Amino acid sequence: MTLYSPLPPWQTRRMGVPISHSRWLGPIAAGAVLAARRAMRSSRLREAAARAVGEAVDLSAAAALGPCDVVIGMSGLSLRTLQRARRRFGAVAIVERSSQHILAQREILAALDPSGRRPELVVPRWTVERELAEYEVADRISVPARHVVRSFVARGVPEARLLRNPFGTDIARFRPTPPPPAGTRRIVMAGSWSLQKGADVLVEAWRRLDRERPVELVHCGAVVDVPVPREARFLAAGFLSQAELWRRYGEANVFALASRQEGMAVVQLQALASGLPLVCTTRTGGEDLRDYLADPEAVSVVPPEDPEALAAALDAALERPPRLVDGARDALGEGRHALSWRGYAERWDDNLKELCG
């Protein structure tokens, strides 16, 4: 296995990839990524920067690619790499797509911004064309969740071409936590405070609950395009380290994610691994996680854009006693390994063995 990356090997080694299995894509790709990070601060430059990164990474990887049996490329970054792998080496080409089909994603975002004036909610035409071309050239498309599968099938992609592999998380870092003190009523959400994450829907659901009986809402992450509530029982915790995030999970009763547009949010796995029940929408990938839990009822799934249903599910989760093992909340049980990154890798290994025989 070789990882082709714009990050130098000493950085990918920190992610667990041995230097002997990492290939740096060189100064062009690395420079494009660095320039893009700076350009992302400007809405005028954001689209051009994203396009430059995609082209630089793809061209560099295609040029550097050596003999292989299988190539796995990130969607939006891999068209030429996939083409070269198939043409020159006869390799099985797999594109990894973490969100819904690009056309479904574009429709969801367009509904949030009918005017098309907010760059962060507009999917450029070149992005759509590139992704569609990748879907065509790939032998298989790897996705993390059933709702992503459904979005591809609805747009004519045969289900046989789709590989579903839910993500994993760091189960050593996100360990089971004891229940918070009696009387605590606290909801936590991690991720961008944005329309895409349904932060406005979550606020409306929270306020419905808070009017009936006091409940706190804690947000961990960046504030993007949804106003922050001013109520005393709302806390904006900001950016947190992984250790601090685990501590926040341990202080809460339930994790909530009201996303309108998502593939599979890893924060859901973190929260479940930490012992919290999960209330999410049909677009977060949360429904897939039930398959691995000792307590499947720890995951409640509601439609997006439905604050009433969200409030009802949150209320039920706040009242439901957790599954305890040795005094700690543990919804995963024997499913803990399956939702680790090692479990994710083992599912990949099984998929590749089936493809390659």
Secondary structure, DSSP 8 states (H G I E B T S, - for coil): --EEESS-HHHHHHTT--GGGEEE--HHHHHHHHHHHHHTTSHHHHHHHHHHHHHHHHHHHHHH--S-SEEEEETTS-HHHHHHHHHHH--EEEEE--SS-HHHHHHHHHHH-TT---GGG---HHHHHHHHHHHHH-SEEEESSHHHHHHHHTTT--GGGEEE----B-TTTS-------TT--EEEEES-BSTTTTHHHHHHHHHHHHHHS--EEEEES-B-SS----STTEEEEES--HHHHHHHHHH-SEEEE--SS-S--HHHHHHHHTT--EEEETTSSHHHHGGG-SSGGGEEEE-TT-HHHHHHHHHHHHHS---EETTEE-S-GGGGTTTBHHHHHHHHHHHHHHHH-
